[in-house]
Amino acid sequence: MPISESPSPVAVVTGASSGIGLAVAERLLQQGVRVLAMARRSDPPASLQAQSGTGLFWLSGDVTRAADLDRLAQLARELGPIDYLVPNAGIAQLADGLDNEAFQRQWAVNGAGALNTLAALRDQLNQPAAVVFIGTFLSQVTFPGLAAYIASKSALKAQARTLAVELAAQRIRINLVSPGPTATPIWGTLGLDESQLASVADSVNQRLLDGSFLEVGAVADAILFLLSDGARGIHGQDLIVDNGYTLR
Ligand SMILES: NC(=O)c1ccc[n+]([C@@H]2O[C@H](COP(=O)([O-])OP(=O)(O)OC[C@H]3O[C@@H](n4cnc5c(N)ncnc54)[C@H](OP(=O)(O)O)[C@@H]3O)[C@@H](O)[C@H]2O)c1
């Protein structure tokens, strides 16, 4: 099913330089959607550059910086209105569970960064428009060392669900996708050395129903479904795409 009946739909995806956000941007471009993609790195990755003739607009920017979100809004105004928004930019860092600065750092990107992206673009959204925030499977369980990360995502989820009600009158439909363990560079940024990472991966794999991390496409496809008209009756839900991790 095509994502949209609109002749020239536009999407904004943050964190589009890598992992899940990159896979979402690629899929949207393949479906003929113009994509305003943002991440801190200066140039789009090669796989996006290869599709640049198809409607890619790249903005190098940081979702924690108001000036960068203003530039995003300005570009959106020129391209818009915006049909789809995926505030996907995120970071994950291991820290002591009582380390408040670790929470502030991760909330700044994962929570405030995502919400401020929507705030900056709210007036540029089409009616209707669909927004998919990114949570985490870990909100269902626990993971020692990631309390601050989980808290940032869980607070985002709480806010997104109420926003789904508040913004419904403007025909903005809001949901979340909570990925399970997905093979992306984020795992290499947690602060673990190679052998620690291998041992975490082993124990994670044992809980996954097919024994391996999700590939990004499985998560991106779920995000595209929630953006699409096929999900028009779904509001404020958290779709957990986790290869069964939270079932055991
Ligand atoms: N992979 C998993 O297992 C998993 C599980 C649950 C949830 N998630 C969530 O899924 C989302 C995508 O993560 P991923 O796994 O695809 O990780 P990733 O490959 O590390 O991608 C993260 C993206 O966010 C961007 N980013 C980070 N900080 C940013 C900032 N301040 N401003 C703008 N962009 C920023 C990065 O680009 P630059 O460095 O170029 O800025 C990159 O494009 C995140 O929200 C993450 O929390 C991932």
PDBQT file of the ligand as one rigid body, heavy atoms in Angstrom, charges set to zero:
ROOT
HETATM    1  N1  LIG A 301      18.982   0.346  18.017  1.00  0.00    +0.000 N 
HETATM    2  C1  LIG A 301      18.221  -0.060  19.025  1.00  0.00    +0.000 C 
HETATM    3  O1  LIG A 301      18.382  -1.188  19.527  1.00  0.00    +0.000 OA
HETATM    4  C2  LIG A 301      17.134   0.838  19.553  1.00  0.00    +0.000 A 
HETATM    5  C3  LIG A 301      16.220   0.291  20.460  1.00  0.00    +0.000 A 
HETATM    6  C4  LIG A 301      15.208   1.093  20.960  1.00  0.00    +0.000 A 
HETATM    7  C5  LIG A 301      15.111   2.419  20.556  1.00  0.00    +0.000 A 
HETATM    8  N2  LIG A 301      16.015   2.933  19.679  1.00  0.00    +0.000 N 
HETATM    9  C6  LIG A 301      15.855   4.336  19.291  1.00  0.00    +0.000 C 
HETATM   10  O2  LIG A 301      15.818   4.420  17.877  1.00  0.00    +0.000 OA
HETATM   11  C7  LIG A 301      16.236   5.729  17.476  1.00  0.00    +0.000 C 
HETATM   12  C8  LIG A 301      17.285   5.584  16.383  1.00  0.00    +0.000 C 
HETATM   13  O3  LIG A 301      18.435   4.970  16.944  1.00  0.00    +0.000 OA
HETATM   14  P1  LIG A 301      19.401   4.009  16.121  1.00  0.00    +0.000 P 
HETATM   15  O4  LIG A 301      19.431   2.722  16.823  1.00  0.00    +0.000 OA
HETATM   16  O5  LIG A 301      19.065   4.061  14.687  1.00  0.00    +0.000 OA
HETATM   17  O6  LIG A 301      20.792   4.723  16.455  1.00  0.00    +0.000 OA
HETATM   18  P2  LIG A 301      21.914   5.410  15.565  1.00  0.00    +0.000 P 
HETATM   19  O7  LIG A 301      22.234   4.545  14.401  1.00  0.00    +0.000 OA
HETATM   20  O8  LIG A 301      22.988   5.767  16.526  1.00  0.00    +0.000 OA
HETATM   21  O9  LIG A 301      21.189   6.715  15.023  1.00  0.00    +0.000 OA
HETATM   22  C9  LIG A 301      20.940   7.816  15.838  1.00  0.00    +0.000 C 
HETATM   23  C10 LIG A 301      20.685   9.012  14.937  1.00  0.00    +0.000 C 
HETATM   24  O10 LIG A 301      20.408  10.149  15.752  1.00  0.00    +0.000 OA
HETATM   25  C11 LIG A 301      21.237  11.227  15.306  1.00  0.00    +0.000 C 
HETATM   26  N3  LIG A 301      21.442  12.134  16.427  1.00  0.00    +0.000 N 
HETATM   27  C12 LIG A 301      21.964  11.850  17.646  1.00  0.00    +0.000 A 
HETATM   28  N4  LIG A 301      21.981  12.946  18.413  1.00  0.00    +0.000 NA
HETATM   29  C13 LIG A 301      21.445  13.946  17.659  1.00  0.00    +0.000 A 
HETATM   30  C14 LIG A 301      21.187  15.302  17.894  1.00  0.00    +0.000 A 
HETATM   31  N5  LIG A 301      21.489  15.903  19.063  1.00  0.00    +0.000 N 
HETATM   32  N6  LIG A 301      20.623  16.043  16.913  1.00  0.00    +0.000 NA
HETATM   33  C15 LIG A 301      20.326  15.469  15.716  1.00  0.00    +0.000 A 
HETATM   34  N7  LIG A 301      20.542  14.174  15.434  1.00  0.00    +0.000 NA
HETATM   35  C16 LIG A 301      21.105  13.430  16.400  1.00  0.00    +0.000 A 
HETATM   36  C17 LIG A 301      22.496  10.555  14.765  1.00  0.00    +0.000 C 
HETATM   37  O11 LIG A 301      23.161  11.328  13.787  1.00  0.00    +0.000 OA
HETATM   38  P3  LIG A 301      24.387  12.331  14.050  1.00  0.00    +0.000 P 
HETATM   39  O12 LIG A 301      25.341  11.636  14.955  1.00  0.00    +0.000 OA
HETATM   40  O13 LIG A 301      24.886  12.604  12.656  1.00  0.00    +0.000 OA
HETATM   41  O14 LIG A 301      23.757  13.527  14.658  1.00  0.00    +0.000 OA
HETATM   42  C18 LIG A 301      21.873   9.354  14.064  1.00  0.00    +0.000 C 
HETATM   43  O15 LIG A 301      21.418   9.723  12.790  1.00  0.00    +0.000 OA
HETATM   44  C19 LIG A 301      16.761   6.423  18.726  1.00  0.00    +0.000 C 
HETATM   45  O16 LIG A 301      15.763   7.288  19.224  1.00  0.00    +0.000 OA
HETATM   46  C20 LIG A 301      17.002   5.267  19.685  1.00  0.00    +0.000 C 
HETATM   47  O17 LIG A 301      16.913   5.646  21.034  1.00  0.00    +0.000 OA
HETATM   48  C21 LIG A 301      17.032   2.177  19.167  1.00  0.00    +0.000 A 
ENDROOT
TORSDOF 0
